[in-house]
Every structure is written in structure tokens, then in C-alpha cells.
Amino acid sequence: MNWVWANLDLIWDRTLDHLVLSVPPIILSFVIALPLGWLANRYRLSRGVILTASGLLYAIPSFPMFIVLPALVGTTLRSPLNLVIALTIYGVALMVRVVADGLASVDADVQRSAVAVGFSTWTTFWQVELPLSGPVLLAGLRVVAVSTVSLATVGAVIGAQSLGSLFTDGFQRGIQAEIITGIVATVLLALLLDGALVAVGRLALPWTRARKTVKADARLRLPVEVTS
């Protein structure tokens, strides 16, 4: 604990660095995965190609990714941008299938009803399919957030300052408290982002709360037995 109290400023700085590296990929992966998942859901021929390609992207090891990216995007090996791009790629790989499955879970009768009242394909997506698939998308985004926070620690190996820097520095200097602090801080940050997404989901998807309330009320109602 002495090391922790003596290095609170360092821990705070690395936490902020980790947050800066983690949040953009989470947002970008969701934005990029939306059209890809929509295509995979709408056209059968593209579904297999898109979902297979996204799965292969997630299978790429992180270290080779960090080495190849600078040559592709023209950055230096130690640039934090490499980490942001890599985390975005991994996030997209996870979210594409979630988006496709979420949109596929929307009742076909609801979609046909929207078309029947004059909704265009674009309007149906934004006002019907996307809201109704919201709970599924939120669940997937929570997984992406936790995964991104975890993977961001690997960036310390290429020099990107984050909570992972506490791991590498702790190993090099033999300070066990620093390593444990990095682990605990990473877990807490992941839980913080997960809680923030849950709060955003409650604000953006208020009808899901109403549905849960109705179900809970239904369970509390006991059947009335009529006797003659």
C-alpha cells in the first residue's frame, strides 16, 4: 500500500491515458459495425463473407497487428494511433455479428407493418429495427468495452502509456504492488465503463425498463381459482 499512496498521481495519469486509448475504439467499432451488420443481415450472400471476415480479424494476434499497422497507415511503431486502430478493428470484429444478430431478432411482422404504413428502408432501420434491437446491441457493446479495456494494456509493450505500463514497469523493477495496482485499476476501469453503458442504455432504451416492470408485475399476480 505504501507504493500506491506514494504514486497516486502516476496511477491517475495512467488511468486517464488508458481511458483515452479505450473510449474512441469502443465508439468507432460501434459506428463502423452498424452498416456492416446491416448488410450482413439484409443480404444473405454478404452475410457469410462479412461475418467470416470479421471473425478472421479478431483471430489476428495483437503483436503482429501492431507491427503491420505502421507500414499500412504510415505511423511510427510507438504511436498511440496504432493501438487505437488495432482496438477498433478488434471491436468491429466482435460487434458486426452482434449487430447482424440483433437486427435479425426484430419480428418480421413489425418490419412489414412499418413498410405498410409507408416507412422507407432507411426510416425502418432508424425508427424500428435499431430501437428494437437496442438491448442486444447494448449487450454486445458492453462486451466490446470490457475487451477493449483489457487489450489496451498490451499497448504498453510498444510504448503506449496506459495502465499496462504499470505491468511492464512493475515486472522490470520487481515491484509487485505496482503490478497488482495495474490489474485492479484495469478491472475497475472496465467495470466503470460497463456501468456507464448500462446507465446510457437505461436512458436511451426506457421501454426495456417498462417491459421488465410489466413482466415482474405479471409474476406477482397469483391465479385465482374459481370453485363451484
TAFENTA-V741889 format. One record per residue. RES is the residue in one small letter. PHI is phi as a letter, one per 40 degrees, with the letter a starting at -180 (999 if undefined). Layout:
BEGIN
RES_PHI + RES_PHI
END
This chain:
BEGIN
m_999 + n_c + w_c + v_c + w_c + a_c + n_b + l_c + d_c + l_c + i_c + w_c + d_c + r_c + t_c + l_c + d_d + h_c + l_c + v_c + l_c + s_c + v_c + p_d + p_c + i_c + i_c + l_c + s_c + f_c + v_c + i_c + a_c + l_d + p_c + l_c + g_c + w_c + l_c + a_c + n_c + r_c + y_b + r_c + l_c + s_c + r_d + g_c + v_c + i_c + l_c + t_c + a_c + s_c + g_c + l_c + l_c + y_c + a_c + i_c + p_c + s_c + f_c + p_d + m_c + f_c + i_c + v_c + l_d + p_d + a_c + l_c + v_b + g_g + t_b + t_c + l_c + r_c + s_c + p_c + l_c + n_d + l_c + v_c + i_c + a_c + l_c + t_c + i_c + y_c + g_c + v_c + a_d + l_c + m_c + v_d + r_c + v_c + v_c + a_c + d_c + g_c + l_c + a_c + s_c + v_c + d_d + a_c + d_c + v_c + q_c + r_c + s_c + a_c + v_c + a_c + v_c + g_h + f_c + s_c + t_d + w_c + t_c + t_c + f_c + w_c + q_b + v_b + e_c + l_c + p_c + l_c + s_c + g_d + p_d + v_c + l_c + l_c + a_c + g_c + l_c + r_c + v_c + v_c + a_c + v_c + s_c + t_c + v_c + s_c + l_c + a_c + t_c + v_c + g_c + a_c + v_c + i_c + g_g + a_c + q_c + s_a + l_c + g_c + s_c + l_c + f_c + t_c + d_c + g_c + f_c + q_c + r_c + g_g + i_b + q_c + a_c + e_c + i_c + i_c + t_c + g_c + i_c + v_c + a_c + t_c + v_c + l_c + l_c + a_c + l_c + l_c + l_c + d_c + g_c + a_c + l_c + v_c + a_c + v_c + g_c + r_c + l_c + a_c + l_b + p_c + w_c + t_c + r_c + a_c + r_c + k_c + t_c + v_c + k_c + a_c + d_c + a_c + r_c + l_c + r_c + l_c + p_c + v_c + e_c + v_c + t_b + s_c
END
